[in-house]
Amino acid sequence: PGRQVDKGLLVRLQYAITKTQRRPLDNVLGVCRNIYESAKSISEGRIWNAFNYAVLMDALDNVDIAEKCYLETLECMNGADDAAFYGTPVFIIGEEWYQEFNLFEYRHNSHDIKKKLLTSVVLTRLAQIFVNKGRRSEAEKLFKRAIDFYPQNTEANYWYGLLSSSTQQLIGYRYLKIAYEQNSFDHRYWNSLISAANGAGRTSESESFKREMRILKPLAESVYGQSDLMF
């Protein structure tokens, strides 16, 4: 019983448990599924219920269900009213997108702006599923759409740059550079950026990045763990 938004808190709790690597309880997952299913016919909180369930399934590697629910989230946002946006995203403190969504909520009341951010996130997560399924061409297009909706999307810039650099080094370098400039401490971007810079003939910039990365390395590893810096 209770409001759809309140029931959605259980999905967020199960996600938090999953992310701390505890074994999910089958009966709780069943309740989460029922919350998601019941939300389909109710406007209140519908968007976050669909999205949060998708993220939960994604975290549990149920990628086919996650893909379906991400697509449903995109569909929900077409013509959505205020009530559909009631609730909050599932992300926990310290996780990618947690701070961004909270800052966005604080700064912007426009649903149009929030829809652009959420659309960008959903497209990014769909594209990551496609990458893992070997559907690289489709993934590349989704990452680019994600950037079009929200140019500050670091993950989309990184992945689009990474996929593009295999055939278009200069374009790949451009987007990998954007990702690096937005979060220089995430050392996942480093080797790819250096490789793309060299491939695009930007040798002097590559050497400059290397010097900067060596300085950043101790602090970056304290935040993101051991790096695999290859220079």
C-alpha positions in Angstrom: 0.0 0.0 0.0 1.0 3.6 -0.3 1.8 6.2 -2.9 3.7 5.0 -6.0 6.5 7.4 -5.1 6.8 5.9 -1.6 6.8 2.4 -2.9 9.6 3.3 -5.3 11.8 3.7 -2.3 12.0 0.0 -2.0 13.5 -0.2 -5.5 16.1 2.3 -4.5 16.9 0.4 -1.3 17.4 -2.9 -3.3 19.6 -1.1 -5.7 21.8 0.2 -2.8 22.0 -3.3 -1.5 23.0 -4.6 -4.9 25.7 -2.0 -5.4 27.3 -3.0 -2.0 27.6 -6.5 -3.5 25.1 -8.2 -1.2 23.0 -11.0 -2.6 19.6 -9.6 -3.6 16.6 -11.3 -2.1 14.3 -13.0 -4.6 11.1 -12.0 -2.8 12.2 -8.4 -2.7 13.0 -8.4 -6.4 9.5 -9.8 -7.0 8.1 -6.8 -5.1 10.3 -4.4 -7.1 8.9 -6.0 -10.3 5.3 -5.6 -9.1 6.0 -1.9 -8.2 7.4 -1.4 -11.7 4.4 -3.2 -13.4 1.8 -1.3 -11.4 3.4 2.0 -12.2 2.7 1.6 -15.9 -0.9 2.6 -15.5 -0.3 5.4 -13.0 1.1 8.8 -14.0 2.5 9.7 -10.6 6.2 8.7 -10.4 6.0 6.7 -13.6 9.2 8.0 -15.1 11.4 7.3 -12.1 9.8 3.9 -11.4 10.6 2.8 -15.0 14.1 4.2 -15.0 15.0 3.0 -11.5 13.8 -0.5 -12.2 15.9 -0.4 -15.4 19.0 0.6 -13.5 18.4 -2.1 -10.9 18.1 -4.7 -13.6 21.2 -3.3 -15.3 23.1 -3.6 -12.0 22.0 -7.3 -11.7 23.1 -7.9 -15.3 19.6 -8.6 -16.5 20.4 -6.5 -19.6 17.5 -7.5 -21.8 15.0 -6.4 -19.1 17.1 -3.3 -18.5 17.1 -2.5 -22.3 13.3 -2.8 -22.4 12.8 -0.6 -19.4 15.2 2.1 -20.6 13.2 2.2 -23.9 10.0 2.5 -21.9 11.5 5.4 -19.9 12.1 7.3 -23.1 8.6 6.6 -24.2 7.2 7.8 -20.8 8.9 11.1 -21.2 6.9 12.0 -24.4 4.2 14.3 -23.2 4.8 13.5 -19.5 3.0 15.7 -16.9 4.5 17.0 -13.7 3.2 14.0 -11.7 5.3 11.6 -13.8 8.4 13.3 -12.5 7.6 12.8 -8.9 10.3 10.8 -7.1 14.1 10.7 -7.4 16.7 8.7 -9.3 18.1 5.5 -7.8 21.7 6.5 -7.8 23.6 6.4 -4.5 26.1 8.8 -3.0 29.5 8.8 -4.8 28.1 7.1 -7.9 28.1 8.5 -11.4 25.2 10.9 -12.0 24.2 11.1 -8.3 25.7 14.6 -7.8 24.6 15.8 -11.3 21.0 14.9 -10.8 20.9 16.5 -7.3 22.5 19.7 -8.5 20.1 19.8 -11.5 17.2 19.3 -9.2 18.4 22.2 -7.1 19.1 24.6 -9.9 16.3 23.8 -12.4 12.6 23.5 -12.1 12.0 23.1 -15.8 10.9 19.6 -16.8 12.2 20.2 -20.3 15.7 20.7 -19.0 15.4 17.6 -16.7 14.1 15.6 -19.6 17.1 16.4 -21.7 19.5 15.3 -18.9 17.5 12.1 -18.2 17.2 11.3 -21.9 21.0 11.7 -22.3 21.6 9.3 -19.4 19.1 6.7 -20.7 20.6 6.8 -24.2 24.1 6.5 -22.6 23.1 3.4 -20.6 21.3 1.9 -23.6 24.4 2.4 -25.7 26.6 0.8 -23.1 24.3 -2.3 -23.2 24.7 -2.3 -27.0 28.5 -2.1 -26.7 28.5 -5.2 -24.5 26.2 -7.0 -27.0 28.6 -6.1 -29.9 26.2 -3.7 -31.5 28.9 -1.0 -31.8 27.5 0.9 -34.7 24.1 1.4 -33.0 25.9 2.3 -29.7 28.0 4.9 -31.5 24.8 6.6 -32.8 23.2 6.5 -29.3 26.2 8.0 -27.7 26.1 10.9 -30.2 22.4 11.5 -29.5 23.2 11.5 -25.8 25.7 14.2 -26.4 23.3 16.2 -28.5 20.8 16.2 -25.6 23.4 17.0 -22.9 26.9 18.1 -24.2 28.4 17.8 -20.7 27.7 14.1 -20.6 31.2 12.9 -19.8 30.5 9.2 -20.3 28.9 9.7 -23.6 31.8 11.9 -24.8 34.3 9.3 -23.7 32.5 6.3 -25.3 31.7 8.2 -28.5 35.3 9.3 -28.8 36.5 5.8 -28.1 34.3 4.2 -30.8 34.9 7.0 -33.3 38.7 6.9 -32.9 38.9 3.4 -34.5 37.9 4.9 -37.9 38.1 8.7 -37.4 41.1 9.5 -35.1 40.6 13.3 -35.2 36.9 13.1 -34.2 37.7 10.5 -31.6 40.4 12.6 -30.2 38.1 15.6 -30.0 35.5 13.9 -27.9 38.0 12.0 -25.7 39.6 15.4 -25.0 36.2 16.8 -23.9 35.7 13.8 -21.5 39.2 14.3 -20.1 38.7 18.0 -19.6 35.4 17.4 -17.8 37.0 14.9 -15.4 40.7 14.7 -15.6 41.0 12.5 -12.6 39.2 9.5 -14.1 42.2 7.6 -15.4 39.9 5.4 -17.6 40.2 8.2 -20.2 44.0 8.6 -20.1 45.4 5.8 -22.4 42.6 6.3 -24.9 43.2 10.0 -25.1 46.9 9.6 -25.6 46.4 6.9 -28.3 43.9 9.1 -30.1 46.1 12.2 -29.9 49.0 10.3 -31.4 46.8 8.8 -34.1 45.5 12.2 -35.0 49.0 13.6 -35.3 48.7 15.8 -32.1 52.1 14.7 -30.7 52.9 17.8 -28.8 49.4 17.8 -27.1 50.0 14.1 -26.3 53.2 14.9 -24.5 51.6 17.7 -22.7 48.8 15.4 -21.5 51.3 12.8 -20.3 53.1 15.4 -18.1 49.8 16.5 -16.7 48.6 12.9 -16.0 51.8 12.0 -14.2 51.1 14.8 -11.8 47.4 13.8 -11.4 48.2 10.1 -11.0 48.5 9.9 -7.1 45.3 11.8 -6.5 43.4 10.1 -9.3 44.4 6.6 -7.9 43.2 7.7 -4.4 39.8 8.3 -5.9 39.4 5.8 -8.7 41.9 3.1 -7.7 45.0 1.8 -9.3 45.5 3.1 -12.9 46.9 1.2 -15.8 48.9 4.2 -17.2 50.9 2.9 -20.2 53.5 5.6 -20.5 
